[in-house]
Amino acid sequence: QAAVRHVGHAGTALPAGGEARLPDIVGGGGMSRSGWPLAAFALLLSFVEARTAPAISAALLAVHRPKDLEGNHLGYFATFSDAGALTKGDLVVAAPEDELGCEEYSVAPGAVSVVFRGTCTFVHKAKMARKAGAAGVLIAATNETVQIMSGDDGLIVDEVFAVSIDHRLGAKLRNATKLAAASQEPGPVMAVSVYSPSLMNISELFLIIFATILVALGAFFSTADVVEVHPTGSFSTALAPQQEEVLEVDASMAMSFCAVGSGFLVFLFFFMRYMIYVIIFGFCCGGASCIAQFGAITLTYYIPSMKNKAFDVPVVGRVMLAEVITGVPALIIVVSWACLRNSPYGWPFQDLIGAGFLCWLQRTLRLPNIKIASILLTSMFFFDVFWVFISPLIFEESVMIGVARGRGTGETVPMLLKIPSFGDPFGSDRMLGFGDVALPGLLVSYLRRHDLMSRRTLWQGYFVPALIGYFVGLCVTIAALIVMRMGQPALLYLVPGTLGTTLVLALRHGEVSLLWEGTPAANDQLYEKDGLAADNPL
């Protein structure tokens, strides 16, 4: 997407006008199950950033002919443009002999002229277009930077609209017009309208629901080994991790996440050009492994013979038939993402890989009690706030956003969920970092385990309130983006929504000490307080 500059009526450079993008969401952390250093490394790679919406009126140029130019293009109305001159329907594109549009010329009545910047002022070009009988004028820049044109304060050139476009589009429109005239064929036509971006797109709702479902699903995988509620031989117990797979977070590990994550983040900020493809490779390998493992668990449950050995691999060891079979679709998904990652079609594969990664993480990484959860989430709360709000004062730009954008490598860090902006031709993808799902998800998974061990229903435990708090926290994050028009650290809202909700509810029930130490409540404790029967806890 073209960059934007604000230019005076005579071409003098003025302060920047901002990028033509909608707000995404915001972000913070993420983790991995392969020990805490790798977890901290993955944590800092996942976040969501917000971008400010343009303050200048944008123009939507819908080209309907010729075929190679069909589609929507973005421009900017000049401050002196007459909005009343816009008409519904298609406009014929005209290319004046004077490509700069400074001399008098004539066009078909109601056409839109395409000229280049230079020699005379933007206001003069608009007046020449009006004199020629054009409905409007498209003024192409000298490069690919779309320029916002202004004139004298309060000046409006009546009966004509003026739109700035990038040089490439202007050149293509002029060339197509001249070729059509030479061959006596119909020339380019387009419709021009005001582009009104939606700050609250349905994509945000999809992203919030998707993230909340992943947190709940991760909690299900995390508690699959609770034999008190899952019958032996059920599919749930088949999903349960082996004891050696489980990594329990302790106090030192929780406190180290912030420091280790900050170190990795700064390292990536300065060395992203060397590390971006290492990150992409790791994402592909980890994603393929998670998807293949989940597929193998399902396959061996329904077809036990799939547990038979296919072959041995040095270092890795025994490989089952099920792993070979499920490895094929996992590889297809990963290769599809790798090939399409920079196209509009890569997001479903990225989200599928991300879903597998996040569910596997919650399945194998566990918090033993609220004390550890409080240490981890509180430290990452301040981590997120510092690297989003305060780091620009030290590094002259947001370290977190710089790393997210790949620091000029042309790639973006893939450790996030992505939903395209539906119904908005120029809206940015809506993105949510893995850490904004994983960190609160670990707490929600612990609460689900505590509820099950305490023999409580969904509505009498802490799991559902925390999940609702997560959902509300994401909604507040969106609202903060819309109101503040600046990047927001998601954990600033998600930590109070999950951990805060849990502590308030525990205080109300007098169970803070039980949660703090990770001790299940007596089977009838909560029910007696609420006047409910204790003989049917589930």
C-alpha positions as CSV (number, residue, x, y, z in Angstrom):
1,Q,0.0,0.0,0.0
2,A,1.3,3.4,-0.9
3,A,2.8,5.6,1.7
4,V,1.2,9.0,2.3
5,R,2.7,12.5,2.6
6,H,1.0,15.8,3.1
7,V,2.0,18.4,0.5
8,G,1.2,22.1,0.2
9,H,-0.6,23.7,-2.7
10,A,2.7,24.5,-4.4
11,G,4.3,21.1,-3.6
12,T,6.1,22.1,-0.4
13,A,6.5,19.1,2.0
14,L,4.5,19.5,5.2
15,P,4.1,17.1,8.2
16,A,3.2,13.5,7.5
17,G,-0.4,12.7,7.1
18,G,-0.3,9.0,8.2
19,E,-0.9,5.6,6.5
20,A,-4.2,4.7,4.9
21,R,-4.9,1.7,7.1
22,L,-7.6,0.8,9.6
23,P,-6.9,-0.2,13.2
24,D,-6.1,-3.9,13.7
25,I,-5.9,-4.9,17.3
26,V,-3.0,-4.7,19.8
27,G,-0.6,-7.0,21.4
28,G,1.7,-8.6,23.7
29,G,3.3,-12.0,24.5
30,G,3.2,-15.7,23.5
31,M,4.9,-19.0,24.6
32,S,6.3,-22.4,23.5
33,R,6.3,-25.7,25.3
34,S,9.9,-26.6,24.8
35,G,11.2,-25.2,28.1
36,W,10.9,-21.7,29.3
37,P,13.7,-20.0,27.2
38,L,11.9,-21.1,24.0
39,A,8.6,-20.1,25.5
40,A,9.9,-16.7,26.3
41,F,11.3,-16.4,22.7
42,A,7.9,-17.3,21.2
43,L,6.2,-15.0,23.6
44,L,7.8,-11.8,22.4
45,L,7.1,-12.7,18.8
46,S,3.4,-12.6,19.2
47,F,1.4,-9.4,19.5
48,V,-1.1,-7.3,17.7
49,E,-0.5,-3.7,16.7
50,A,-3.0,-0.9,16.0
51,R,-2.7,1.7,13.3
52,T,-4.4,5.0,13.1
53,A,-7.1,5.8,10.7
54,P,-6.4,8.5,8.2
55,A,-7.6,12.0,9.1
56,I,-7.9,13.1,5.4
57,S,-10.8,11.9,3.3
58,A,-9.8,8.9,1.2
59,A,-11.2,8.3,-2.3
60,L,-12.2,4.9,-3.6
61,L,-11.4,4.6,-7.3
62,A,-13.2,1.6,-8.8
63,V,-11.8,1.0,-12.3
64,H,-14.1,-1.0,-14.5
65,R,-12.2,-0.9,-17.8
66,P,-9.6,-1.9,-19.1
67,K,-9.4,-5.4,-17.7
68,D,-5.8,-5.2,-16.6
69,L,-6.7,-2.2,-14.3
70,E,-10.0,-3.5,-13.0
71,G,-10.3,-3.3,-9.2
72,N,-10.3,-0.8,-6.4
73,H,-7.5,1.8,-6.0
74,L,-6.9,4.3,-3.2
75,G,-6.5,8.0,-3.5
76,Y,-7.0,11.1,-1.4
77,F,-9.3,14.1,-1.9
78,A,-7.5,17.4,-1.9
79,T,-8.6,19.9,0.8
80,F,-9.9,22.2,-1.9
81,S,-11.9,19.5,-3.6
82,D,-15.7,20.1,-4.1
83,A,-17.4,17.0,-2.6
84,G,-20.6,18.1,-4.3
85,A,-19.0,17.5,-7.7
86,L,-19.0,13.7,-7.1
87,T,-21.5,11.9,-9.3
88,K,-22.8,8.3,-9.1
89,G,-22.0,6.0,-11.9
90,D,-19.0,5.6,-14.2
91,L,-16.8,8.4,-15.5
92,V,-14.8,8.3,-18.7
93,V,-11.1,8.8,-18.2
94,A,-9.4,11.5,-20.3
95,A,-5.6,12.1,-20.8
96,P,-5.0,15.7,-21.8
97,E,-2.2,16.5,-24.3
98,D,-0.5,18.5,-21.6
99,E,0.3,15.7,-19.2
100,L,0.8,18.2,-16.4
101,G,-2.6,19.8,-16.9
102,C,-1.3,23.3,-16.6
103,E,-2.4,24.5,-20.1
104,E,-6.0,24.8,-21.4
105,Y,-7.4,21.6,-22.9
106,S,-10.8,20.0,-23.6
107,V,-12.3,16.7,-22.7
108,A,-15.7,15.1,-23.0
109,P,-18.2,16.7,-20.6
110,G,-18.2,14.9,-17.2
111,A,-15.0,13.1,-17.8
112,V,-12.2,12.8,-15.2
113,S,-8.8,14.1,-16.3
114,V,-5.5,12.3,-15.4
115,V,-2.5,14.5,-15.1
116,F,0.9,14.5,-13.4
117,R,2.2,16.7,-10.6
118,G,4.6,19.5,-11.6
119,T,5.1,23.0,-12.9
120,C,1.9,24.6,-11.7
121,T,0.0,24.3,-8.4
122,F,-2.6,21.7,-7.6
123,V,-5.3,24.3,-7.4
124,H,-4.4,25.5,-10.9
125,K,-4.7,22.0,-12.3
126,A,-8.1,21.7,-10.7
127,K,-9.3,25.0,-12.3
128,M,-8.0,23.9,-15.7
129,A,-10.0,20.6,-15.4
130,R,-13.1,22.6,-14.5
131,K,-12.6,24.9,-17.5
132,A,-12.2,21.9,-19.7
133,G,-15.6,20.6,-18.6
134,A,-14.3,17.7,-16.5
135,A,-16.1,16.5,-13.4
136,G,-12.8,15.9,-11.7
137,V,-9.1,15.5,-12.0
138,L,-6.7,12.8,-10.8
139,I,-3.3,14.2,-10.1
140,A,-0.6,11.5,-10.1
141,A,2.5,11.9,-8.0
142,T,6.1,11.7,-9.3
143,N,6.6,8.5,-7.4
144,E,4.6,5.8,-5.5
145,T,4.0,8.1,-2.5
146,V,0.3,9.2,-2.6
147,Q,0.3,12.9,-1.8
148,I,-2.4,14.8,0.1
149,M,-3.0,18.1,-1.7
150,S,-3.9,21.3,0.0
151,G,-4.5,24.9,-1.1
152,D,-5.1,28.2,0.7
153,D,-7.1,27.9,4.0
154,G,-10.8,27.5,3.3
155,L,-10.3,27.5,-0.5
156,I,-12.7,25.2,-2.5
157,V,-12.5,24.9,-6.3
158,D,-16.2,24.7,-7.1
159,E,-17.8,22.1,-9.5
160,V,-14.7,19.9,-9.7
161,F,-13.2,17.2,-7.4
162,A,-9.5,16.6,-7.2
163,V,-7.9,13.3,-6.1
164,S,-4.2,12.5,-5.6
165,I,-3.1,9.0,-6.8
166,D,0.3,7.2,-7.1
167,H,2.4,7.6,-10.2
168,R,2.0,4.0,-11.4
169,L,-1.8,4.2,-11.5
170,G,-1.7,7.6,-13.3
171,A,0.7,6.4,-15.9
172,K,-1.3,3.2,-16.6
173,L,-4.6,5.2,-16.9
174,R,-3.1,7.7,-19.3
175,N,-1.4,5.0,-21.5
176,A,-4.6,2.9,-21.6
177,T,-6.6,6.0,-22.6
178,K,-4.2,6.9,-25.4
179,L,-4.1,3.3,-26.7
180,A,-7.9,3.1,-26.7
181,A,-8.1,6.4,-28.7
182,A,-5.5,5.2,-31.2
183,S,-7.4,1.9,-31.8
184,Q,-10.8,3.6,-31.6
185,E,-11.9,1.3,-28.8
186,P,-13.7,2.3,-25.6
187,G,-11.4,3.9,-23.1
188,P,-11.0,3.4,-19.4
189,V,-13.9,4.1,-17.1
190,M,-14.1,4.4,-13.3
191,A,-16.4,5.3,-10.4
192,V,-15.1,7.7,-7.8
193,S,-16.6,7.8,-4.3
194,V,-15.6,8.6,-0.7
195,Y,-14.0,5.7,1.0
196,S,-15.5,5.3,4.5
197,P,-13.5,2.8,6.5
198,S,-15.4,0.9,9.2
199,L,-13.6,1.1,12.5
200,M,-15.7,-1.7,13.9
201,N,-15.5,-4.3,11.1
202,I,-17.1,-7.8,11.5
203,S,-13.6,-9.1,11.3
204,E,-13.0,-8.0,14.9
205,L,-16.0,-10.0,16.0
206,F,-14.7,-13.1,14.2
207,L,-11.3,-12.7,15.7
208,I,-12.6,-12.2,19.3
209,I,-14.8,-15.3,19.0
210,F,-12.0,-17.4,17.4
211,A,-9.6,-16.5,20.1
212,T,-12.1,-17.2,22.9
213,I,-12.9,-20.6,21.4
214,L,-9.2,-21.4,21.2
215,V,-8.8,-20.5,24.9
216,A,-11.7,-22.8,25.8
217,L,-10.5,-25.6,23.5
218,G,-7.0,-25.3,25.0
219,A,-8.5,-25.7,28.5
220,F,-10.3,-28.9,27.3
221,F,-7.0,-30.4,26.1
222,S,-5.2,-29.2,29.2
223,T,-7.6,-31.2,31.5
224,A,-7.9,-34.3,29.4
225,D,-5.8,-36.2,31.9
226,V,-8.3,-35.6,34.8
227,V,-9.4,-39.2,35.2
228,E,-11.9,-38.3,37.9
229,V,-14.2,-36.9,35.3
230,H,-13.0,-38.5,32.0
231,P,-13.8,-42.2,31.7
232,T,-10.8,-44.5,31.1
233,G,-10.5,-45.3,27.4
234,S,-12.5,-42.2,26.2
235,F,-11.2,-39.9,23.5
236,S,-10.5,-37.3,26.2
237,T,-8.0,-39.5,27.9
238,A,-6.5,-40.3,24.6
239,L,-5.7,-36.6,24.2
240,A,-4.0,-36.4,27.6
241,P,-0.3,-35.8,27.4
242,Q,2.3,-38.2,28.8
243,Q,3.8,-37.1,32.1
244,E,7.2,-36.4,30.5
245,E,5.5,-34.0,28.0
246,V,4.1,-31.8,30.7
247,L,6.1,-28.7,31.8
248,E,4.9,-27.0,35.0
249,V,5.8,-23.3,35.3
250,D,7.5,-22.5,38.7
251,A,8.1,-19.1,40.3
252,S,11.6,-18.5,38.9
253,M,10.4,-19.4,35.4
254,A,7.5,-17.1,35.6
255,M,9.6,-14.2,36.8
256,S,12.2,-14.8,34.1
257,F,9.7,-14.6,31.2
258,C,9.7,-10.8,31.3
259,A,13.5,-10.4,31.4
260,V,14.3,-13.1,28.9
261,G,11.5,-12.0,26.6
262,S,12.8,-8.4,26.7
263,G,16.3,-9.5,25.8
264,F,15.0,-11.6,22.8
265,L,12.9,-8.7,21.7
266,V,15.8,-6.2,21.6
267,F,18.0,-8.8,19.9
268,L,15.4,-9.3,17.2
269,F,14.9,-5.5,16.9
270,F,18.5,-5.1,15.8
271,F,19.1,-8.4,14.0
272,M,15.7,-9.1,12.4
273,R,17.2,-9.2,8.9
274,Y,19.1,-12.3,9.9
275,M,16.5,-13.9,12.1
276,I,13.2,-13.6,10.2
277,Y,13.7,-16.7,8.1
278,V,14.8,-18.7,11.2
279,I,11.5,-17.7,12.8
280,I,9.5,-18.7,9.7
281,F,11.3,-22.0,9.5
282,G,10.6,-22.7,13.2
283,F,7.0,-21.7,12.7
284,C,6.7,-24.2,9.9
285,C,8.4,-27.0,11.8
286,G,6.5,-26.4,15.0
287,G,3.1,-26.0,13.2
288,A,3.6,-29.2,11.2
289,S,4.5,-31.2,14.3
290,C,1.5,-30.0,16.3
291,I,-1.0,-30.7,13.5
292,A,0.5,-34.1,12.8
293,Q,0.5,-35.1,16.5
294,F,-3.1,-34.2,17.0
295,G,-4.0,-36.1,13.9
296,A,-2.0,-39.1,15.0
297,I,-3.7,-39.1,18.4
298,T,-7.1,-39.1,16.7
299,L,-6.2,-41.8,14.2
300,T,-4.7,-44.2,16.7
301,Y,-7.8,-43.8,19.0
302,Y,-10.2,-44.9,16.3
303,I,-7.7,-47.3,14.5
304,P,-5.4,-48.8,17.1
305,S,-3.4,-50.6,14.5
306,M,-2.0,-47.3,13.4
307,K,0.2,-47.3,16.5
308,N,2.5,-49.9,14.7
309,K,5.9,-48.7,13.9
310,A,6.6,-47.4,10.4
311,F,10.3,-46.8,10.8
312,D,12.9,-45.4,13.1
313,V,14.5,-42.0,12.7
314,P,17.9,-41.2,14.4
315,V,17.5,-38.9,17.4
316,V,13.7,-38.8,16.9
317,G,13.2,-42.5,17.4
318,R,10.2,-44.6,16.6
319,V,7.7,-43.2,14.1
320,M,4.2,-44.6,14.0
321,L,2.1,-45.3,10.9
322,A,-0.4,-42.7,12.1
323,E,2.3,-40.0,12.3
324,V,3.3,-40.8,8.7
325,I,-0.2,-40.6,7.4
326,T,-1.2,-37.4,9.3
327,G,2.2,-35.8,8.5
328,V,1.1,-35.6,4.8
329,P,-1.8,-33.1,5.4
330,A,0.2,-31.3,8.0
331,L,3.0,-30.8,5.5
332,I,0.5,-29.6,2.8
333,I,-0.9,-27.0,5.2
334,V,2.5,-25.7,6.1
335,V,3.8,-25.6,2.6
336,S,0.6,-23.8,1.5
337,W,1.1,-21.2,4.1
338,A,4.8,-20.8,3.2
339,C,3.9,-20.2,-0.4
340,L,0.9,-18.0,0.2
341,R,2.0,-16.2,3.4
342,N,2.3,-12.8,1.7
343,S,-0.8,-13.1,-0.3
344,P,-4.5,-12.6,0.6
345,Y,-5.0,-16.4,0.7
346,G,-2.4,-17.3,3.4
347,W,-4.4,-16.4,6.5
348,P,-6.6,-19.7,6.8
349,F,-3.4,-21.8,6.8
350,Q,-1.7,-19.5,9.4
351,D,-4.7,-19.6,11.6
352,L,-4.9,-23.4,11.3
353,I,-1.3,-23.7,12.3
354,G,-1.7,-21.2,15.1
355,A,-4.7,-23.1,16.5
356,G,-2.8,-26.3,16.6
357,F,0.2,-24.6,18.2
358,L,-1.9,-22.9,20.9
359,C,-3.9,-26.0,21.8
360,W,-0.8,-28.1,22.0
361,L,0.8,-25.4,24.2
362,Q,-2.1,-25.4,26.7
363,R,-2.1,-29.2,26.7
364,T,1.5,-29.4,27.8
365,L,2.3,-26.2,29.7
366,R,0.6,-25.7,33.1
367,L,0.3,-23.3,35.9
368,P,0.1,-25.0,39.4
369,N,-1.7,-22.3,41.2
370,I,-2.9,-18.7,41.1
371,K,0.3,-17.5,42.8
372,I,2.4,-18.5,39.8
373,A,-0.3,-17.3,37.5
374,S,-0.2,-13.9,39.2
375,I,3.6,-13.6,38.9
376,L,3.5,-14.6,35.3
377,L,0.6,-12.4,34.1
378,T,1.6,-9.4,36.2
379,S,5.1,-9.4,34.9
380,M,3.9,-9.8,31.3
381,F,1.3,-7.1,31.9
382,F,4.2,-4.6,32.5
383,F,6.2,-6.1,29.7
384,D,3.4,-5.4,27.3
385,V,2.9,-1.9,28.5
386,F,6.6,-1.0,28.4
387,W,7.3,-2.3,25.0
388,V,4.2,-0.7,23.4
389,F,4.0,2.6,25.2
390,I,7.4,3.4,26.6
391,S,10.0,1.8,24.3
392,P,9.4,4.5,21.6
393,L,10.9,7.1,24.0
394,I,14.1,5.1,24.1
395,F,14.4,3.5,20.7
396,E,12.6,6.3,18.7
397,E,10.0,3.7,17.6
398,S,8.0,0.9,19.1
399,V,10.3,-2.1,19.4
400,M,7.3,-4.4,19.4
401,I,5.7,-3.0,16.3
402,G,9.1,-2.8,14.5
403,V,9.7,-6.5,15.2
404,A,6.2,-7.4,14.1
405,R,6.6,-5.7,10.8
406,G,9.9,-7.5,10.1
407,R,12.1,-4.4,10.3
408,G,12.1,-3.8,6.5
409,T,12.6,-7.4,5.5
410,G,9.3,-7.6,3.6
411,E,8.2,-10.3,6.0
412,T,6.0,-10.2,9.1
413,V,6.4,-12.4,12.2
414,P,3.9,-15.2,11.8
415,M,3.2,-15.8,15.5
416,L,-0.3,-14.4,15.4
417,L,-3.9,-15.1,14.4
418,K,-5.1,-13.3,11.3
419,I,-8.5,-12.4,9.9
420,P,-8.9,-10.3,6.7
421,S,-11.0,-7.2,6.8
422,F,-14.2,-8.4,5.2
423,G,-16.1,-5.9,3.1
424,D,-13.3,-3.3,3.3
425,P,-11.1,-3.2,0.2
426,F,-8.3,-1.2,2.0
427,G,-8.7,-2.4,5.6
428,S,-5.7,-4.0,7.3
429,D,-5.9,-7.6,8.5
430,R,-7.1,-8.0,12.0
431,M,-4.4,-9.7,14.0
432,L,-4.0,-11.1,17.5
433,G,-0.7,-12.4,18.9
434,F,-0.3,-15.9,20.1
435,G,0.7,-14.6,23.5
436,D,-2.6,-12.8,23.9
437,V,-4.3,-16.2,23.7
438,A,-1.6,-18.4,25.4
439,L,-1.0,-16.4,28.5
440,P,-4.6,-15.9,29.6
441,G,-5.3,-19.4,28.3
442,L,-2.9,-20.9,30.8
443,L,-4.8,-19.3,33.6
444,V,-8.2,-20.4,32.2
445,S,-6.8,-23.9,31.8
446,Y,-5.7,-24.0,35.4
447,L,-9.1,-22.7,36.5
448,R,-10.8,-25.4,34.5
449,R,-8.6,-28.1,36.2
450,H,-9.4,-26.6,39.6
451,D,-13.1,-26.7,38.9
452,L,-12.9,-30.3,37.8
453,M,-10.9,-31.4,40.8
454,S,-13.4,-29.5,43.1
455,R,-16.3,-31.4,41.4
456,R,-18.0,-28.2,40.2
457,T,-20.3,-27.4,37.4
458,L,-19.4,-25.0,34.7
459,W,-21.6,-22.3,36.2
460,Q,-20.4,-22.7,39.7
461,G,-16.7,-22.6,39.1
462,Y,-14.1,-20.1,37.9
463,F,-13.6,-21.3,34.4
464,V,-16.7,-19.7,32.8
465,P,-16.3,-16.3,34.5
466,A,-12.6,-16.2,33.5
467,L,-13.5,-17.1,29.9
468,I,-16.2,-14.4,29.8
469,G,-13.6,-12.0,31.3
470,Y,-11.3,-12.8,28.4
471,F,-14.0,-12.2,25.9
472,V,-14.9,-8.8,27.5
473,G,-11.2,-7.9,27.7
474,L,-10.8,-8.4,24.0
475,C,-13.9,-6.2,23.4
476,V,-12.4,-3.5,25.6
477,T,-9.2,-3.7,23.6
478,I,-11.1,-3.0,20.4
479,A,-12.9,-0.1,22.0
480,A,-9.6,1.4,23.2
481,L,-8.2,1.2,19.7
482,I,-11.2,3.0,18.3
483,V,-11.2,5.7,20.9
484,M,-7.5,6.3,21.2
485,R,-6.5,5.6,17.6
486,M,-3.1,4.2,18.8
487,G,-1.4,0.9,19.5
488,Q,-2.7,-0.8,22.7
489,P,-1.0,-3.6,24.7
490,A,-3.7,-6.3,24.8
491,L,-2.6,-7.7,28.1
492,L,-3.4,-4.3,29.7
493,Y,-7.1,-5.3,29.3
494,L,-6.9,-9.1,29.3
495,V,-5.0,-9.6,32.6
496,P,-7.7,-7.6,34.6
497,G,-10.4,-9.4,32.6
498,T,-9.1,-12.9,33.6
499,L,-6.9,-12.7,36.6
500,G,-8.8,-9.8,38.1
501,T,-12.2,-11.4,37.6
502,T,-10.9,-14.6,39.2
503,L,-9.5,-12.9,42.3
504,V,-12.6,-10.9,42.9
505,L,-14.8,-14.0,42.6
506,A,-12.5,-16.0,44.9
507,L,-12.5,-13.2,47.4
508,R,-16.3,-13.2,47.3
509,H,-16.4,-17.0,48.0
510,G,-13.5,-16.8,50.6
511,E,-11.4,-19.1,48.5
512,V,-8.3,-17.0,47.7
513,S,-6.1,-19.2,49.8
514,L,-7.3,-22.4,48.0
515,L,-6.6,-20.9,44.5
516,W,-3.4,-19.3,45.7
517,E,-1.9,-22.7,46.8
518,G,-3.7,-24.7,44.1
519,T,-5.8,-26.8,46.5
520,P,-9.1,-28.1,45.3
521,A,-12.2,-27.0,47.2
522,A,-14.2,-29.4,49.3
523,N,-16.9,-31.0,47.2
524,D,-19.7,-29.2,48.9
525,Q,-18.0,-26.0,49.9
526,L,-19.3,-23.6,47.2
527,Y,-22.7,-25.3,47.0
528,E,-23.5,-24.9,50.6
529,K,-22.6,-21.2,50.4
530,D,-24.9,-20.7,47.4
531,G,-27.7,-22.8,48.9
532,L,-27.3,-25.5,46.3
533,A,-27.4,-29.3,46.7
534,A,-24.0,-30.9,47.0
535,D,-25.1,-34.4,46.0
536,N,-25.0,-33.6,42.3
537,P,-21.9,-31.5,41.7
538,L,-21.6,-32.2,38.0
